[in-house]
Amino acid sequence: MLSKVAERVYWAARYIERVESTARLVNIYDQLLFDMPRQVNFGWYNLIVINSLEQDFNDRYSVRDERNVVKFLLGDDTNPCSIVSSLQSIRENIRTTRDVIPAEAWEMVNELTQFVQENLNQGINRSNRHEFLDHVIKACQQIVGLMFVNMSRDEAWDMLMLGQNIERADMTTRNLDAAIAAILQVEDDEFAVNSRQIIWANVLRSLNADQPFRRAMRCSIKGAPVVHFLLADDHFPRAITYCLNTIIASAKALPKSKDVKREADALHKVVIASTNSESYGSSFRDDLNELQIAIQNLHQLIGRTWFLSEQ
């Protein structure tokens, strides 16, 4: 398999996951603001902070309100992480790898791109936002499902799994970071206990993890069990441990994978150590930041190992 093809498949998987995750994040944040007590004041700019996009956003906008944040995350083509920009990257990467990616995936990506272009204002405006984002999420799931049932389990598949699970692990840390940031904001509020439960419940919903959490943990929704589940569960696909195990398994099937496997194993140990934290406050946000840096380092190592260049 050509290095250039491998790199494009890897990035196609990352961008598909990024589109779905961004849609989920905006959708669940909208619901969170609706569920929280009226006196709790969360700003939409938090979504910019947890995605490490402060500089890009501030260069583009002077007002940190809901409309600008949502527009930046959904439809701003100057933001490389927006849904519009990510879809452009998916199209380009799949267009040039159609010999290893199912042909129907190309058609479905084009259909989703056209839908977003024609209905973007529905996502930016609050009235029809949920319907717009729900369509985007389901379309991404259909594309991933198509690949799952139609692709041969060869090098292209392994690259797809590497990209998907690197992105998933990163986004799970950012969802946890958003939860901790929100909890710190309501810590002194008289409704703090109820607010914390609402926040953790919305984090689980944002990852489609509420039912798997209840089955695995068999307890009420509280910070420690939720964090442990999303960090260390071996069976839930968006848990970081599961993502790392999939990365290790995919790397083993590829040549020159020794360094990648070693780095992923080391990262796995860091994740498990993070579950031993006694509290999930500001210090745990620092742990999550270190975890995001480690995931980025693993991504860069994958690039150096198998790709000629990085996007």
C-alpha positions in Angstrom: 0.0 0.0 0.0 1.4 3.4 -1.0 2.3 5.7 1.9 0.3 8.5 0.3 -2.8 6.3 0.1 -2.4 5.1 3.7 -2.2 8.7 4.9 -5.3 9.8 3.1 -7.3 6.9 4.4 -6.1 7.7 7.9 -7.2 11.3 7.6 -10.5 10.5 6.0 -11.3 8.4 9.1 -10.2 11.2 11.4 -12.3 13.8 9.7 -15.4 11.6 9.5 -15.1 11.1 13.3 -14.4 14.8 13.8 -17.6 15.8 11.9 -19.7 13.5 14.0 -18.0 14.5 17.3 -18.4 18.2 16.5 -22.1 17.8 15.7 -22.5 15.8 18.9 -20.7 18.4 21.0 -22.8 21.3 19.8 -26.0 19.4 20.0 -25.4 18.2 23.6 -24.2 21.6 24.8 -27.4 23.1 23.5 -29.4 20.5 25.5 -27.2 21.1 28.6 -27.9 24.8 28.6 -31.6 24.0 28.4 -31.4 21.5 31.3 -29.4 23.5 33.7 -31.0 25.8 36.3 -31.7 29.2 34.9 -29.3 31.0 37.2 -26.3 28.9 36.0 -24.6 30.9 33.2 -22.5 28.8 30.8 -20.9 30.6 27.9 -20.7 29.1 24.5 -17.1 30.1 24.3 -16.3 27.1 26.4 -16.7 25.0 23.3 -13.9 27.0 21.6 -11.6 26.5 24.7 -12.0 22.7 25.0 -11.3 22.3 21.3 -8.1 24.5 21.6 -9.4 26.9 19.0 -9.1 30.2 20.9 -6.5 31.8 18.6 -8.4 30.9 15.4 -11.7 32.1 16.8 -10.4 35.4 18.2 -8.7 36.2 14.9 -12.1 35.8 13.2 -14.6 37.1 15.7 -14.7 39.8 18.4 -18.0 38.7 20.0 -18.0 35.4 21.9 -21.8 34.7 21.6 -23.7 31.6 20.7 -24.2 32.5 17.0 -20.5 33.1 16.4 -19.4 30.0 18.2 -21.8 27.8 16.5 -21.1 29.3 13.1 -17.4 28.9 13.7 -17.7 25.2 14.6 -20.2 24.3 11.9 -19.8 26.5 8.9 -16.7 28.6 9.0 -14.3 27.5 6.2 -11.4 29.4 7.9 -11.7 27.0 10.8 -9.9 23.7 9.8 -11.9 21.8 12.4 -15.4 23.0 11.4 -17.9 20.6 9.9 -17.7 22.4 6.5 -13.9 22.2 6.4 -13.8 18.7 7.6 -16.2 17.6 4.9 -14.1 19.2 2.3 -11.1 17.2 3.6 -13.1 14.0 3.7 -14.1 14.4 0.0 -10.6 15.1 -1.1 -9.1 12.2 0.8 -11.8 9.7 -0.3 -11.7 11.0 -3.9 -8.1 10.1 -4.2 -8.4 6.7 -2.5 -11.5 5.3 -4.2 -9.6 2.1 -5.2 -9.5 1.1 -1.5 -12.6 2.8 -0.1 -16.1 1.5 -1.0 -17.5 3.5 -3.9 -20.8 4.1 -2.0 -18.8 6.0 0.6 -17.8 8.6 -1.9 -21.5 9.0 -2.9 -22.6 9.3 0.7 -20.0 11.9 1.6 -21.1 14.0 -1.4 -24.7 13.7 -0.3 -23.8 14.8 3.2 -21.7 17.7 1.9 -24.5 18.9 -0.2 -27.0 18.6 2.7 -24.7 20.7 4.9 -24.2 23.4 2.3 -27.9 23.7 1.6 -29.1 23.6 5.2 -26.2 25.2 7.2 -28.4 28.1 8.4 -30.7 25.5 10.1 -27.7 24.4 12.2 -26.6 28.0 13.0 -30.1 29.1 14.0 -31.5 27.6 17.1 -34.9 26.6 15.9 -33.9 23.7 13.7 -30.4 23.0 15.0 -31.2 19.6 16.6 -32.7 18.3 13.4 -29.7 19.5 11.3 -27.2 18.1 13.7 -29.1 14.8 14.1 -29.0 14.3 10.3 -25.2 15.0 10.2 -24.6 12.5 13.0 -26.7 9.8 11.4 -25.1 10.3 8.0 -21.6 9.9 9.5 -22.7 6.7 11.2 -24.0 5.4 7.9 -20.7 6.1 6.2 -18.8 4.3 8.9 -21.3 1.5 8.9 -20.9 1.1 5.2 -17.1 0.8 5.5 -17.5 -1.6 8.4 -19.5 -4.1 6.4 -17.9 -3.7 3.0 -14.1 -3.1 3.5 -11.6 -5.9 3.4 -9.6 -6.2 6.6 -6.4 -5.2 5.0 -3.9 -2.3 5.3 -6.5 0.2 4.3 -8.8 -1.0 7.1 -6.0 -0.8 9.6 -5.3 2.8 8.7 -9.0 3.6 8.9 -9.0 2.2 12.5 -5.9 4.1 13.5 -7.4 7.4 12.3 -10.8 6.8 13.8 -9.6 5.7 17.2 -7.0 8.5 17.5 -9.7 11.0 16.9 -12.2 9.3 19.2 -9.7 9.1 22.1 -8.9 12.8 21.6 -12.6 13.8 21.5 -13.4 11.8 24.6 -10.8 13.7 26.6 -12.3 16.9 25.4 -15.8 15.9 26.5 -14.4 15.1 29.9 -12.6 18.4 30.0 -15.8 20.2 29.1 -17.6 18.4 32.0 -14.9 19.3 34.5 -14.9 22.9 33.4 -18.7 23.1 33.7 -18.7 21.5 37.2 -16.1 23.9 38.4 -18.4 26.8 37.3 -21.3 25.5 39.4 -19.3 24.3 42.4 -20.5 27.1 44.7 -24.1 27.1 43.4 -26.9 26.0 45.8 -28.0 23.5 43.1 -24.5 22.1 42.7 -25.4 18.5 43.4 -28.2 18.4 40.9 -26.2 20.4 38.3 -23.3 18.0 38.5 -25.6 15.0 37.8 -27.1 16.9 34.8 -23.6 17.6 33.5 -22.3 14.0 33.8 -25.6 12.7 32.2 -25.1 15.0 29.2 -21.5 13.9 28.8 -22.7 10.3 28.6 -25.4 11.2 26.1 -22.9 13.2 24.0 -21.0 9.9 23.5 -24.0 7.6 23.2 -22.7 6.1 26.4 -25.6 6.4 28.8 -27.0 2.8 28.3 -23.5 1.1 28.1 -22.5 3.0 31.3 -25.5 1.8 33.2 -24.9 -1.8 32.1 -21.2 -1.8 32.9 -21.1 0.3 36.1 -24.6 -0.5 37.6 -24.6 2.7 39.7 -26.1 6.2 39.6 -24.5 8.8 37.4 -21.7 10.4 39.4 -18.3 11.9 38.5 -15.9 9.1 39.5 -17.8 6.2 37.8 -18.4 8.2 34.6 -14.7 9.2 34.4 -13.6 5.6 35.1 -15.9 4.2 32.5 -14.9 6.7 29.7 -11.2 6.3 30.5 -10.8 2.6 31.3 -13.7 0.5 30.0 -12.5 -2.3 27.7 -15.7 -2.8 25.8 -17.2 0.6 25.0 -15.9 1.9 21.6 -15.5 5.5 22.7 -13.7 4.7 25.9 -10.0 5.7 25.7 -8.7 2.3 26.7 -10.8 0.6 24.0 -9.5 3.1 21.5 -5.9 2.4 22.5 -6.4 -1.3 22.3 -7.8 -1.0 18.8 -4.8 1.2 17.8 -2.4 -1.4 19.2 -4.2 -4.3 17.3 -4.3 -2.3 14.1 -0.6 -1.4 14.4 0.4 -5.0 15.0 -1.0 -5.8 11.5 1.2 -3.2 9.9 5.0 -3.2 9.2 7.5 -1.2 11.2 4.9 -0.9 14.1 7.2 -1.5 17.1 7.5 2.2 18.2 3.8 2.9 17.7 2.8 -0.2 19.8 5.3 0.8 22.5 4.0 4.4 22.6 0.4 3.2 22.7 1.2 0.8 25.5 2.8 3.6 27.5 -0.2 5.9 26.9 -2.5 3.1 28.1 -0.7 3.0 31.4 -1.1 6.8 31.8 -4.8 6.4 31.2 -5.2 3.7 33.8 -3.2 5.8 36.3 -5.5 8.7 35.7 -8.4 6.7 37.0 -6.8 6.7 40.4 -7.3 10.4 40.9 -8.9 11.2 44.2 -10.8 14.2 42.8 -11.9 15.5 39.5 -11.2 19.2 39.7 -8.7 21.6 38.1 -5.8 19.2 38.7 -7.6 16.6 36.7 -8.0 19.0 33.9 -4.2 19.2 33.8 -4.1 15.4 33.6 -6.5 15.5 30.6 -4.4 18.2 28.9 -1.3 15.9 29.3 -3.4 13.1 27.9 -4.3 15.1 24.9 -0.7 16.0 24.3 0.2 12.3 24.5 -2.5 11.4 22.0 -1.1 14.1 19.7 2.4 12.7 20.1 1.1 9.2 19.2 -0.5 10.7 16.1 2.8 12.4 15.1 4.6 9.0 15.6 2.1 7.3 13.3 2.9 10.0 10.7 6.6 9.5 11.0 6.3 5.8 10.8 4.0 5.4 7.8 3.4 8.7 6.0 5.6 10.9 3.9 4.0 14.1 5.2 1.3 15.3 7.6 -1.9 17.2 6.9 
